[in-house]
Amino acid sequence: MGNCPYCKQKVSLKEVKTETIGTGFIGQEKMYICPHCENILGFSNRQR
Ligand SMILES: [Zn+2]
């Protein structure tokens, strides 16, 4: 996945925390959180 822009540590897809926001009716958003510093790395929009 790359490096965290906040703590500069390597973040792999296996380590990264994800949180899903939304009910699914309008569209869900996945939030990626750094496992080291818990900053939000980004969002991925899951729309139909
Ligand atoms: Zn970080």
mmCIF file of the protein (N, C-alpha, C, O) and its ligand, coordinates in Angstrom:
data_MODEL
# 
_entry.id   MODEL 
# 
loop_
_entity.id 
_entity.type 
_entity.pdbx_number_of_molecules 
1 polymer     1 
2 non-polymer 1 
# 
_entity_poly.entity_id                      1 
_entity_poly.type                           'polypeptide(L)' 
_entity_poly.nstd_linkage                   no 
_entity_poly.nstd_monomer                   no 
_entity_poly.pdbx_seq_one_letter_code       MGNCPYCKQKVSLKEVKTETIGTGFIGQEKMYICPHCENILGFSNRQR 
_entity_poly.pdbx_seq_one_letter_code_can   MGNCPYCKQKVSLKEVKTETIGTGFIGQEKMYICPHCENILGFSNRQR 
_entity_poly.pdbx_strand_id                 A 
# 
loop_
_entity_poly_seq.entity_id 
_entity_poly_seq.num 
_entity_poly_seq.mon_id 
_entity_poly_seq.hetero 
1 1  MET n 
1 2  GLY n 
1 3  ASN n 
1 4  CYS n 
1 5  PRO n 
1 6  TYR n 
1 7  CYS n 
1 8  LYS n 
1 9  GLN n 
1 10 LYS n 
1 11 VAL n 
1 12 SER n 
1 13 LEU n 
1 14 LYS n 
1 15 GLU n 
1 16 VAL n 
1 17 LYS n 
1 18 THR n 
1 19 GLU n 
1 20 THR n 
1 21 ILE n 
1 22 GLY n 
1 23 THR n 
1 24 GLY n 
1 25 PHE n 
1 26 ILE n 
1 27 GLY n 
1 28 GLN n 
1 29 GLU n 
1 30 LYS n 
1 31 MET n 
1 32 TYR n 
1 33 ILE n 
1 34 CYS n 
1 35 PRO n 
1 36 HIS n 
1 37 CYS n 
1 38 GLU n 
1 39 ASN n 
1 40 ILE n 
1 41 LEU n 
1 42 GLY n 
1 43 PHE n 
1 44 SER n 
1 45 ASN n 
1 46 ARG n 
1 47 GLN n 
1 48 ARG n 
# 
loop_
_struct_asym.id 
_struct_asym.entity_id 
A 1 
B 2 
# 
loop_
_chem_comp.id 
_chem_comp.type 
_chem_comp.mon_nstd_flag 
ARG 'L-peptide linking' y 
ASN 'L-peptide linking' y 
CYS 'L-peptide linking' y 
GLN 'L-peptide linking' y 
GLU 'L-peptide linking' y 
GLY 'peptide linking'   y 
HIS 'L-peptide linking' y 
ILE 'L-peptide linking' y 
LEU 'L-peptide linking' y 
LYS 'L-peptide linking' y 
MET 'L-peptide linking' y 
PHE 'L-peptide linking' y 
PRO 'L-peptide linking' y 
SER 'L-peptide linking' y 
THR 'L-peptide linking' y 
TYR 'L-peptide linking' y 
VAL 'L-peptide linking' y 
ZN  non-polymer         . 
# 
_pdbx_entity_nonpoly.entity_id   2 
_pdbx_entity_nonpoly.name        ? 
_pdbx_entity_nonpoly.comp_id     ZN 
# 
_pdbx_nonpoly_scheme.asym_id         B 
_pdbx_nonpoly_scheme.entity_id       2 
_pdbx_nonpoly_scheme.mon_id          ZN 
_pdbx_nonpoly_scheme.ndb_seq_num     1 
_pdbx_nonpoly_scheme.pdb_seq_num     101 
_pdbx_nonpoly_scheme.auth_seq_num    101 
_pdbx_nonpoly_scheme.pdb_mon_id      ZN 
_pdbx_nonpoly_scheme.auth_mon_id     ZN 
_pdbx_nonpoly_scheme.pdb_strand_id   A 
_pdbx_nonpoly_scheme.pdb_ins_code    . 
# 
loop_
_atom_site.group_PDB 
_atom_site.id 
_atom_site.type_symbol 
_atom_site.label_atom_id 
_atom_site.label_alt_id 
_atom_site.label_comp_id 
_atom_site.label_asym_id 
_atom_site.label_entity_id 
_atom_site.label_seq_id 
_atom_site.pdbx_PDB_ins_code 
_atom_site.Cartn_x 
_atom_site.Cartn_y 
_atom_site.Cartn_z 
_atom_site.occupancy 
_atom_site.B_iso_or_equiv 
_atom_site.pdbx_formal_charge 
_atom_site.auth_seq_id 
_atom_site.auth_comp_id 
_atom_site.auth_asym_id 
_atom_site.auth_atom_id 
_atom_site.pdbx_PDB_model_num 
ATOM   1   N  N  . MET A 1 1  ? 0.840   -1.199 0.000  1.00 0.00 ? 1   MET A N  1 
ATOM   2   C  CA . MET A 1 1  ? 0.000   0.000  0.000  1.00 0.00 ? 1   MET A CA 1 
ATOM   3   C  C  . MET A 1 1  ? 0.881   1.258  0.000  1.00 0.00 ? 1   MET A C  1 
ATOM   4   O  O  . MET A 1 1  ? 0.519   2.277  -0.588 1.00 0.00 ? 1   MET A O  1 
ATOM   5   N  N  . GLY A 1 2  ? 2.045   1.174  0.667  1.00 0.00 ? 2   GLY A N  1 
ATOM   6   C  CA . GLY A 1 2  ? 2.919   2.331  0.674  1.00 0.00 ? 2   GLY A CA 1 
ATOM   7   C  C  . GLY A 1 2  ? 3.250   2.793  2.077  1.00 0.00 ? 2   GLY A C  1 
ATOM   8   O  O  . GLY A 1 2  ? 3.135   2.037  3.042  1.00 0.00 ? 2   GLY A O  1 
ATOM   9   N  N  . ASN A 1 3  ? 3.655   4.024  2.175  1.00 0.00 ? 3   ASN A N  1 
ATOM   10  C  CA . ASN A 1 3  ? 4.034   4.553  3.471  1.00 0.00 ? 3   ASN A CA 1 
ATOM   11  C  C  . ASN A 1 3  ? 2.997   5.537  3.978  1.00 0.00 ? 3   ASN A C  1 
ATOM   12  O  O  . ASN A 1 3  ? 2.355   6.254  3.210  1.00 0.00 ? 3   ASN A O  1 
ATOM   13  N  N  . CYS A 1 4  ? 2.856   5.547  5.269  1.00 0.00 ? 4   CYS A N  1 
ATOM   14  C  CA . CYS A 1 4  ? 1.941   6.504  5.889  1.00 0.00 ? 4   CYS A CA 1 
ATOM   15  C  C  . CYS A 1 4  ? 2.531   7.911  5.781  1.00 0.00 ? 4   CYS A C  1 
ATOM   16  O  O  . CYS A 1 4  ? 3.695   8.111  6.130  1.00 0.00 ? 4   CYS A O  1 
ATOM   17  N  N  . PRO A 1 5  ? 1.763   8.879  5.311  1.00 0.00 ? 5   PRO A N  1 
ATOM   18  C  CA . PRO A 1 5  ? 2.271   10.244 5.183  1.00 0.00 ? 5   PRO A CA 1 
ATOM   19  C  C  . PRO A 1 5  ? 2.456   10.944 6.524  1.00 0.00 ? 5   PRO A C  1 
ATOM   20  O  O  . PRO A 1 5  ? 3.082   12.001 6.602  1.00 0.00 ? 5   PRO A O  1 
ATOM   21  N  N  . TYR A 1 6  ? 1.910   10.349 7.569  1.00 0.00 ? 6   TYR A N  1 
ATOM   22  C  CA . TYR A 1 6  ? 1.973   11.006 8.881  1.00 0.00 ? 6   TYR A CA 1 
ATOM   23  C  C  . TYR A 1 6  ? 3.168   10.533 9.694  1.00 0.00 ? 6   TYR A C  1 
ATOM   24  O  O  . TYR A 1 6  ? 3.949   11.344 10.193 1.00 0.00 ? 6   TYR A O  1 
ATOM   25  N  N  . CYS A 1 7  ? 3.309   9.202  9.828  1.00 0.00 ? 7   CYS A N  1 
ATOM   26  C  CA . CYS A 1 7  ? 4.400   8.677  10.648 1.00 0.00 ? 7   CYS A CA 1 
ATOM   27  C  C  . CYS A 1 7  ? 5.511   8.056  9.805  1.00 0.00 ? 7   CYS A C  1 
ATOM   28  O  O  . CYS A 1 7  ? 6.520   7.599  10.341 1.00 0.00 ? 7   CYS A O  1 
ATOM   29  N  N  . LYS A 1 8  ? 5.324   8.041  8.489  1.00 0.00 ? 8   LYS A N  1 
ATOM   30  C  CA . LYS A 1 8  ? 6.336   7.567  7.533  1.00 0.00 ? 8   LYS A CA 1 
ATOM   31  C  C  . LYS A 1 8  ? 6.670   6.085  7.688  1.00 0.00 ? 8   LYS A C  1 
ATOM   32  O  O  . LYS A 1 8  ? 7.716   5.636  7.220  1.00 0.00 ? 8   LYS A O  1 
ATOM   33  N  N  . GLN A 1 9  ? 5.824   5.351  8.317  1.00 0.00 ? 9   GLN A N  1 
ATOM   34  C  CA . GLN A 1 9  ? 6.072   3.929  8.464  1.00 0.00 ? 9   GLN A CA 1 
ATOM   35  C  C  . GLN A 1 9  ? 5.375   3.168  7.358  1.00 0.00 ? 9   GLN A C  1 
ATOM   36  O  O  . GLN A 1 9  ? 4.384   3.619  6.784  1.00 0.00 ? 9   GLN A O  1 
ATOM   37  N  N  . LYS A 1 10 ? 5.924   2.000  7.080  1.00 0.00 ? 10  LYS A N  1 
ATOM   38  C  CA . LYS A 1 10 ? 5.344   1.175  6.034  1.00 0.00 ? 10  LYS A CA 1 
ATOM   39  C  C  . LYS A 1 10 ? 4.005   0.623  6.474  1.00 0.00 ? 10  LYS A C  1 
ATOM   40  O  O  . LYS A 1 10 ? 3.849   0.102  7.579  1.00 0.00 ? 10  LYS A O  1 
ATOM   41  N  N  . VAL A 1 11 ? 3.050   0.753  5.579  1.00 0.00 ? 11  VAL A N  1 
ATOM   42  C  CA . VAL A 1 11 ? 1.725   0.233  5.859  1.00 0.00 ? 11  VAL A CA 1 
ATOM   43  C  C  . VAL A 1 11 ? 1.352   -0.751 4.762  1.00 0.00 ? 11  VAL A C  1 
ATOM   44  O  O  . VAL A 1 11 ? 1.247   -0.383 3.593  1.00 0.00 ? 11  VAL A O  1 
ATOM   45  N  N  . SER A 1 12 ? 1.156   -1.993 5.145  1.00 0.00 ? 12  SER A N  1 
ATOM   46  C  CA . SER A 1 12 ? 0.750   -2.979 4.156  1.00 0.00 ? 12  SER A CA 1 
ATOM   47  C  C  . SER A 1 12 ? -0.750  -3.177 4.222  1.00 0.00 ? 12  SER A C  1 
ATOM   48  O  O  . SER A 1 12 ? -1.408  -2.818 5.198  1.00 0.00 ? 12  SER A O  1 
ATOM   49  N  N  . LEU A 1 13 ? -1.266  -3.757 3.159  1.00 0.00 ? 13  LEU A N  1 
ATOM   50  C  CA . LEU A 1 13 ? -2.713  -3.979 3.095  1.00 0.00 ? 13  LEU A CA 1 
ATOM   51  C  C  . LEU A 1 13 ? -3.183  -4.930 4.195  1.00 0.00 ? 13  LEU A C  1 
ATOM   52  O  O  . LEU A 1 13 ? -4.335  -4.881 4.627  1.00 0.00 ? 13  LEU A O  1 
ATOM   53  N  N  . LYS A 1 14 ? -2.261  -5.803 4.643  1.00 0.00 ? 14  LYS A N  1 
ATOM   54  C  CA . LYS A 1 14 ? -2.629  -6.741 5.701  1.00 0.00 ? 14  LYS A CA 1 
ATOM   55  C  C  . LYS A 1 14 ? -2.760  -6.041 7.039  1.00 0.00 ? 14  LYS A C  1 
ATOM   56  O  O  . LYS A 1 14 ? -3.567  -6.425 7.887  1.00 0.00 ? 14  LYS A O  1 
ATOM   57  N  N  . GLU A 1 15 ? -1.939  -4.994 7.214  1.00 0.00 ? 15  GLU A N  1 
ATOM   58  C  CA . GLU A 1 15 ? -1.895  -4.329 8.516  1.00 0.00 ? 15  GLU A CA 1 
ATOM   59  C  C  . GLU A 1 15 ? -2.905  -3.205 8.640  1.00 0.00 ? 15  GLU A C  1 
ATOM   60  O  O  . GLU A 1 15 ? -3.373  -2.887 9.733  1.00 0.00 ? 15  GLU A O  1 
ATOM   61  N  N  . VAL A 1 16 ? -3.232  -2.614 7.514  1.00 0.00 ? 16  VAL A N  1 
ATOM   62  C  CA . VAL A 1 16 ? -4.059  -1.413 7.555  1.00 0.00 ? 16  VAL A CA 1 
ATOM   63  C  C  . VAL A 1 16 ? -5.439  -1.721 8.141  1.00 0.00 ? 16  VAL A C  1 
ATOM   64  O  O  . VAL A 1 16 ? -6.045  -2.753 7.857  1.00 0.00 ? 16  VAL A O  1 
ATOM   65  N  N  . LYS A 1 17 ? -5.904  -0.797 8.959  1.00 0.00 ? 17  LYS A N  1 
ATOM   66  C  CA . LYS A 1 17 ? -7.228  -0.963 9.547  1.00 0.00 ? 17  LYS A CA 1 
ATOM   67  C  C  . LYS A 1 17 ? -8.265  -0.370 8.607  1.00 0.00 ? 17  LYS A C  1 
ATOM   68  O  O  . LYS A 1 17 ? -8.051  0.677  7.996  1.00 0.00 ? 17  LYS A O  1 
ATOM   69  N  N  . THR A 1 18 ? -9.374  -1.048 8.508  1.00 0.00 ? 18  THR A N  1 
ATOM   70  C  CA . THR A 1 18 ? -10.443 -0.509 7.681  1.00 0.00 ? 18  THR A CA 1 
ATOM   71  C  C  . THR A 1 18 ? -11.708 -0.393 8.511  1.00 0.00 ? 18  THR A C  1 
ATOM   72  O  O  . THR A 1 18 ? -12.006 -1.233 9.360  1.00 0.00 ? 18  THR A O  1 
ATOM   73  N  N  . GLU A 1 19 ? -12.428 0.657  8.243  1.00 0.00 ? 19  GLU A N  1 
ATOM   74  C  CA . GLU A 1 19 ? -13.710 0.835  8.893  1.00 0.00 ? 19  GLU A CA 1 
ATOM   75  C  C  . GLU A 1 19 ? -14.722 1.196  7.829  1.00 0.00 ? 19  GLU A C  1 
ATOM   76  O  O  . GLU A 1 19 ? -14.465 2.042  6.972  1.00 0.00 ? 19  GLU A O  1 
ATOM   77  N  N  . THR A 1 20 ? -15.856 0.562  7.888  1.00 0.00 ? 20  THR A N  1 
ATOM   78  C  CA . THR A 1 20 ? -16.875 0.818  6.889  1.00 0.00 ? 20  THR A CA 1 
ATOM   79  C  C  . THR A 1 20 ? -17.911 1.782  7.447  1.00 0.00 ? 20  THR A C  1 
ATOM   80  O  O  . THR A 1 20 ? -18.456 1.585  8.534  1.00 0.00 ? 20  THR A O  1 
ATOM   81  N  N  . ILE A 1 21 ? -18.162 2.812  6.683  1.00 0.00 ? 21  ILE A N  1 
ATOM   82  C  CA . ILE A 1 21 ? -19.135 3.814  7.089  1.00 0.00 ? 21  ILE A CA 1 
ATOM   83  C  C  . ILE A 1 21 ? -20.335 3.730  6.156  1.00 0.00 ? 21  ILE A C  1 
ATOM   84  O  O  . ILE A 1 21 ? -20.191 3.489  4.958  1.00 0.00 ? 21  ILE A O  1 
ATOM   85  N  N  . GLY A 1 22 ? -21.499 3.927  6.711  1.00 0.00 ? 22  GLY A N  1 
ATOM   86  C  CA . GLY A 1 22 ? -22.677 3.967  5.865  1.00 0.00 ? 22  GLY A CA 1 
ATOM   87  C  C  . GLY A 1 22 ? -23.491 2.697  5.969  1.00 0.00 ? 22  GLY A C  1 
ATOM   88  O  O  . GLY A 1 22 ? -23.004 1.657  6.414  1.00 0.00 ? 22  GLY A O  1 
ATOM   89  N  N  . THR A 1 23 ? -24.727 2.798  5.555  1.00 0.00 ? 23  THR A N  1 
ATOM   90  C  CA . THR A 1 23 ? -25.648 1.691  5.701  1.00 0.00 ? 23  THR A CA 1 
ATOM   91  C  C  . THR A 1 23 ? -25.676 0.788  4.484  1.00 0.00 ? 23  THR A C  1 
ATOM   92  O  O  . THR A 1 23 ? -26.085 -0.369 4.578  1.00 0.00 ? 23  THR A O  1 
ATOM   93  N  N  . GLY A 1 24 ? -25.249 1.298  3.358  1.00 0.00 ? 24  GLY A N  1 
ATOM   94  C  CA . GLY A 1 24 ? -25.278 0.509  2.146  1.00 0.00 ? 24  GLY A CA 1 
ATOM   95  C  C  . GLY A 1 24 ? -26.366 0.920  1.182  1.00 0.00 ? 24  GLY A C  1 
ATOM   96  O  O  . GLY A 1 24 ? -26.376 0.502  0.025  1.00 0.00 ? 24  GLY A O  1 
ATOM   97  N  N  . PHE A 1 25 ? -27.283 1.741  1.662  1.00 0.00 ? 25  PHE A N  1 
ATOM   98  C  CA . PHE A 1 25 ? -28.362 2.174  0.773  1.00 0.00 ? 25  PHE A CA 1 
ATOM   99  C  C  . PHE A 1 25 ? -27.872 3.248  -0.180 1.00 0.00 ? 25  PHE A C  1 
ATOM   100 O  O  . PHE A 1 25 ? -28.136 3.197  -1.381 1.00 0.00 ? 25  PHE A O  1 
ATOM   101 N  N  . ILE A 1 26 ? -27.167 4.206  0.359  1.00 0.00 ? 26  ILE A N  1 
ATOM   102 C  CA . ILE A 1 26 ? -26.673 5.300  -0.466 1.00 0.00 ? 26  ILE A CA 1 
ATOM   103 C  C  . ILE A 1 26 ? -25.325 4.931  -1.055 1.00 0.00 ? 26  ILE A C  1 
ATOM   104 O  O  . ILE A 1 26 ? -24.961 5.384  -2.141 1.00 0.00 ? 26  ILE A O  1 
ATOM   105 N  N  . GLY A 1 27 ? -24.606 4.123  -0.343 1.00 0.00 ? 27  GLY A N  1 
ATOM   106 C  CA . GLY A 1 27 ? -23.255 3.771  -0.766 1.00 0.00 ? 27  GLY A CA 1 
ATOM   107 C  C  . GLY A 1 27 ? -22.345 3.707  0.447  1.00 0.00 ? 27  GLY A C  1 
ATOM   108 O  O  . GLY A 1 27 ? -22.403 4.553  1.339  1.00 0.00 ? 27  GLY A O  1 
ATOM   109 N  N  . GLN A 1 28 ? -21.519 2.701  0.458  1.00 0.00 ? 28  GLN A N  1 
ATOM   110 C  CA . GLN A 1 28 ? -20.628 2.541  1.591  1.00 0.00 ? 28  GLN A CA 1 
ATOM   111 C  C  . GLN A 1 28 ? -19.270 3.146  1.305  1.00 0.00 ? 28  GLN A C  1 
ATOM   112 O  O  . GLN A 1 28 ? -18.796 3.164  0.170  1.00 0.00 ? 28  GLN A O  1 
ATOM   113 N  N  . GLU A 1 29 ? -18.669 3.632  2.351  1.00 0.00 ? 29  GLU A N  1 
ATOM   114 C  CA . GLU A 1 29 ? -17.336 4.171  2.242  1.00 0.00 ? 29  GLU A CA 1 
ATOM   115 C  C  . GLU A 1 29 ? -16.427 3.384  3.161  1.00 0.00 ? 29  GLU A C  1 
ATOM   116 O  O  . GLU A 1 29 ? -16.769 3.098  4.309  1.00 0.00 ? 29  GLU A O  1 
ATOM   117 N  N  . LYS A 1 30 ? -15.283 3.045  2.646  1.00 0.00 ? 30  LYS A N  1 
ATOM   118 C  CA . LYS A 1 30 ? -14.302 2.373  3.481  1.00 0.00 ? 30  LYS A CA 1 
ATOM   119 C  C  . LYS A 1 30 ? -13.235 3.366  3.890  1.00 0.00 ? 30  LYS A C  1 
ATOM   120 O  O  . LYS A 1 30 ? -12.717 4.129  3.075  1.00 0.00 ? 30  LYS A O  1 
ATOM   121 N  N  . MET A 1 31 ? -12.923 3.336  5.167  1.00 0.00 ? 31  MET A N  1 
ATOM   122 C  CA . MET A 1 31 ? -11.941 4.243  5.700  1.00 0.00 ? 31  MET A CA 1 
ATOM   123 C  C  . MET A 1 31 ? -10.681 3.444  6.023  1.00 0.00 ? 31  MET A C  1 
ATOM   124 O  O  . MET A 1 31 ? -10.739 2.421  6.705  1.00 0.00 ? 31  MET A O  1 
ATOM   125 N  N  . TYR A 1 32 ? -9.544  3.923  5.526  1.00 0.00 ? 32  TYR A N  1 
ATOM   126 C  CA . TYR A 1 32 ? -8.283  3.244  5.808  1.00 0.00 ? 32  TYR A CA 1 
ATOM   127 C  C  . TYR A 1 32 ? -7.530  3.979  6.907  1.00 0.00 ? 32  TYR A C  1 
ATOM   128 O  O  . TYR A 1 32 ? -7.297  5.185  6.822  1.00 0.00 ? 32  TYR A O  1 
ATOM   129 N  N  . ILE A 1 33 ? -7.158  3.237  7.933  1.00 0.00 ? 33  ILE A N  1 
ATOM   130 C  CA . ILE A 1 33 ? -6.510  3.854  9.089  1.00 0.00 ? 33  ILE A CA 1 
ATOM   131 C  C  . ILE A 1 33 ? -5.126  3.228  9.288  1.00 0.00 ? 33  ILE A C  1 
ATOM   132 O  O  . ILE A 1 33 ? -4.971  2.008  9.239  1.00 0.00 ? 33  ILE A O  1 
ATOM   133 N  N  . CYS A 1 34 ? -4.147  4.069  9.508  1.00 0.00 ? 34  CYS A N  1 
ATOM   134 C  CA . CYS A 1 34 ? -2.793  3.604  9.761  1.00 0.00 ? 34  CYS A CA 1 
ATOM   135 C  C  . CYS A 1 34 ? -2.737  2.831  11.078 1.00 0.00 ? 34  CYS A C  1 
ATOM   136 O  O  . CYS A 1 34 ? -3.219  3.322  12.099 1.00 0.00 ? 34  CYS A O  1 
ATOM   137 N  N  . PRO A 1 35 ? -2.156  1.627  11.070 1.00 0.00 ? 35  PRO A N  1 
ATOM   138 C  CA . PRO A 1 35 ? -2.088  0.831  12.292 1.00 0.00 ? 35  PRO A CA 1 
ATOM   139 C  C  . PRO A 1 35 ? -1.065  1.364  13.298 1.00 0.00 ? 35  PRO A C  1 
ATOM   140 O  O  . PRO A 1 35 ? -1.064  0.965  14.463 1.00 0.00 ? 35  PRO A O  1 
ATOM   141 N  N  . HIS A 1 36 ? -0.206  2.258  12.846 1.00 0.00 ? 36  HIS A N  1 
ATOM   142 C  CA . HIS A 1 36 ? 0.847   2.754  13.727 1.00 0.00 ? 36  HIS A CA 1 
ATOM   143 C  C  . HIS A 1 36 ? 0.415   4.012  14.469 1.00 0.00 ? 36  HIS A C  1 
ATOM   144 O  O  . HIS A 1 36 ? 0.573   4.107  15.686 1.00 0.00 ? 36  HIS A O  1 
ATOM   145 N  N  . CYS A 1 37 ? -0.129  4.978  13.733 1.00 0.00 ? 37  CYS A N  1 
ATOM   146 C  CA . CYS A 1 37 ? -0.450  6.266  14.350 1.00 0.00 ? 37  CYS A CA 1 
ATOM   147 C  C  . CYS A 1 37 ? -1.953  6.547  14.344 1.00 0.00 ? 37  CYS A C  1 
ATOM   148 O  O  . CYS A 1 37 ? -2.404  7.558  14.883 1.00 0.00 ? 37  CYS A O  1 
ATOM   149 N  N  . GLU A 1 38 ? -2.723  5.648  13.734 1.00 0.00 ? 38  GLU A N  1 
ATOM   150 C  CA . GLU A 1 38 ? -4.190  5.743  13.726 1.00 0.00 ? 38  GLU A CA 1 
ATOM   151 C  C  . GLU A 1 38 ? -4.720  6.966  12.990 1.00 0.00 ? 38  GLU A C  1 
ATOM   152 O  O  . GLU A 1 38 ? -5.849  7.396  13.225 1.00 0.00 ? 38  GLU A O  1 
ATOM   153 N  N  . ASN A 1 39 ? -3.913  7.522  12.109 1.00 0.00 ? 39  ASN A N  1 
ATOM   154 C  CA . ASN A 1 39 ? -4.412  8.587  11.260 1.00 0.00 ? 39  ASN A CA 1 
ATOM   155 C  C  . ASN A 1 39 ? -5.156  7.989  10.075 1.00 0.00 ? 39  ASN A C  1 
ATOM   156 O  O  . ASN A 1 39 ? -4.899  6.858  9.664  1.00 0.00 ? 39  ASN A O  1 
ATOM   157 N  N  . ILE A 1 40 ? -6.067  8.759  9.545  1.00 0.00 ? 40  ILE A N  1 
ATOM   158 C  CA . ILE A 1 40 ? -6.836  8.291  8.404  1.00 0.00 ? 40  ILE A CA 1 
ATOM   159 C  C  . ILE A 1 40 ? -6.029  8.485  7.134  1.00 0.00 ? 40  ILE A C  1 
ATOM   160 O  O  . ILE A 1 40 ? -5.613  9.594  6.799  1.00 0.00 ? 40  ILE A O  1 
ATOM   161 N  N  . LEU A 1 41 ? -5.817  7.373  6.432  1.00 0.00 ? 41  LEU A N  1 
ATOM   162 C  CA . LEU A 1 41 ? -5.001  7.415  5.227  1.00 0.00 ? 41  LEU A CA 1 
ATOM   163 C  C  . LEU A 1 41 ? -5.815  7.770  3.999  1.00 0.00 ? 41  LEU A C  1 
ATOM   164 O  O  . LEU A 1 41 ? -5.304  8.364  3.049  1.00 0.00 ? 41  LEU A O  1 
ATOM   165 N  N  . GLY A 1 42 ? -7.074  7.406  4.025  1.00 0.00 ? 42  GLY A N  1 
ATOM   166 C  CA . GLY A 1 42 ? -7.883  7.731  2.869  1.00 0.00 ? 42  GLY A CA 1 
ATOM   167 C  C  . GLY A 1 42 ? -9.217  7.011  2.883  1.00 0.00 ? 42  GLY A C  1 
ATOM   168 O  O  . GLY A 1 42 ? -9.510  6.212  3.773  1.00 0.00 ? 42  GLY A O  1 
ATOM   169 N  N  . PHE A 1 43 ? -10.001 7.309  1.890  1.00 0.00 ? 43  PHE A N  1 
ATOM   170 C  CA . PHE A 1 43 ? -11.312 6.703  1.760  1.00 0.00 ? 43  PHE A CA 1 
ATOM   171 C  C  . PHE A 1 43 ? -11.405 5.984  0.413  1.00 0.00 ? 43  PHE A C  1 
ATOM   172 O  O  . PHE A 1 43 ? -10.764 6.369  -0.565 1.00 0.00 ? 43  PHE A O  1 
ATOM   173 N  N  . SER A 1 44 ? -12.196 4.962  0.394  1.00 0.00 ? 44  SER A N  1 
ATOM   174 C  CA . SER A 1 44 ? -12.514 4.374  -0.896 1.00 0.00 ? 44  SER A CA 1 
ATOM   175 C  C  . SER A 1 44 ? -14.017 4.289  -1.014 1.00 0.00 ? 44  SER A C  1 
ATOM   176 O  O  . SER A 1 44 ? -14.704 3.702  -0.178 1.00 0.00 ? 44  SER A O  1 
ATOM   177 N  N  . ASN A 1 45 ? -14.491 4.879  -2.055 1.00 0.00 ? 45  ASN A N  1 
ATOM   178 C  CA . ASN A 1 45 ? -15.932 4.941  -2.256 1.00 0.00 ? 45  ASN A CA 1 
ATOM   179 C  C  . ASN A 1 45 ? -16.420 3.685  -2.943 1.00 0.00 ? 45  ASN A C  1 
ATOM   180 O  O  . ASN A 1 45 ? -15.930 3.303  -4.005 1.00 0.00 ? 45  ASN A O  1 
ATOM   181 N  N  . ARG A 1 46 ? -17.378 3.061  -2.328 1.00 0.00 ? 46  ARG A N  1 
ATOM   182 C  CA . ARG A 1 46 ? -17.968 1.884  -2.977 1.00 0.00 ? 46  ARG A CA 1 
ATOM   183 C  C  . ARG A 1 46 ? -19.381 2.236  -3.402 1.00 0.00 ? 46  ARG A C  1 
ATOM   184 O  O  . ARG A 1 46 ? -20.332 2.133  -2.627 1.00 0.00 ? 46  ARG A O  1 
ATOM   185 N  N  . GLN A 1 47 ? -19.490 2.649  -4.636 1.00 0.00 ? 47  GLN A N  1 
ATOM   186 C  CA . GLN A 1 47 ? -20.806 2.999  -5.149 1.00 0.00 ? 47  GLN A CA 1 
ATOM   187 C  C  . GLN A 1 47 ? -21.218 1.974  -6.183 1.00 0.00 ? 47  GLN A C  1 
ATOM   188 O  O  . GLN A 1 47 ? -20.395 1.260  -6.755 1.00 0.00 ? 47  GLN A O  1 
ATOM   189 N  N  . ARG A 1 48 ? -22.512 1.927  -6.402 1.00 0.00 ? 48  ARG A N  1 
ATOM   190 C  CA . ARG A 1 48 ? -23.043 0.926  -7.321 1.00 0.00 ? 48  ARG A CA 1 
ATOM   191 C  C  . ARG A 1 48 ? -22.660 1.219  -8.761 1.00 0.00 ? 48  ARG A C  1 
ATOM   192 O  O  . ARG A 1 48 ? -23.029 0.467  -9.663 1.00 0.00 ? 48  ARG A O  1 
HETATM 193 ZN ZN . ZN  B 2 .  ? 0.925   6.350  10.385 1.00 0.00 2 101 ZN  A ZN 1 
# 
